[in-house]
Amino acid sequence: MISVASSVPVSDSATSDDRVVPLADLFRLLGDPTRLRIVLACVERRRAVGAIAESLGLSGSLVSHHLRLLRAARIVRAERQGKQVFYVAADRHISSMLGELLEHVAEPHHDATDIDSTD
């Protein structure tokens, strides 16, 4: 049995295609820097398309295109307030995952090997 984050056991069934393929699709969507920047903007607080576009220096149509993909994958969700639509990270799983990954990439890189030598 593989363990992820030491407290979450991952069974052999978790590595089956019905679990791995959707997860790979999620990473593929988040692997695009523009989409990742859009999601991170939506983690901070709910935002309208125009506000996301302006803060990231993108066109509104490009942001809308990416938001459609992100909504379909349940990475962000839309909240309507009157005529305005705001986007926010879909749930705490998305926010937590991105927070953990951002911490990981911010950690100092050590040149130590992964395999201990017992010579």
C-alpha positions, 0 to 999 in steps of 0.5 A: 500500500502506498501512502500519500501525505503520510495520513492518507493511505492509497490502496491498489484500487486508487491506481486503477485507470478509473481513478488515475485517468481523471486525476491525470486530466485534472493535472493536465488542465492545471498544467497550463500556466494561464489556467493555473493563474486563473484558478489561483486568482479564484482561490484568493477570493471570488472574482468576475471574469473582467477582474480576473482578466484585468489582474492577469493581463488577459482578454476576457474571452480567453479567461472565459474560455479557460473558465469553461474548461475549469468549470467542466472539470469542477475546479472552479464554480460559478456564483451568480449575483444579479447579472454578474457571475463570479468564479471561485475555487470549487471546494476546499480540496482544490484550495488545499491541494494548490496551497500544498503544492505552492508550499512544496515548490517554495521549499529550498531544494537540497542536492541530497540524493534520495537513496541513502548509501550504507557503504 
